[in-house]
C-alpha cells in the first residue's frame, strides 16, 4: 500500500484532482479503484505504473481466497 500511496501523491494533481487532498485508499478495493482512475486520467507512464501496481495488488489480494 505504500507504493500505491506514493503513486497517489505523484499523480494527485493531474489525475485525482476530484478527490480530497488528504485522501489515501484504505482497502485493496479502494486502491484498485484509485489505480483505475490514474490509468484512465493519466499519461502513458501513469498508466503503466498503475497497471503494474494493480496487477500486483490483485494477485496478492486473491491469494488467500484461493486456499
QUIVEN-V508841 format. One line per field, one symbol per residue. phi: phi as a letter, one per 20 degrees, with the letter a starting at -180 (. if undefined). Layout:
# QUIVEN-V508841
phi->???
This chain:
# QUIVEN-V508841
phi->.ffffffgffdgfedcgeegfdfcfdcgffffffffffffdeefffgffffffffffffffefffff
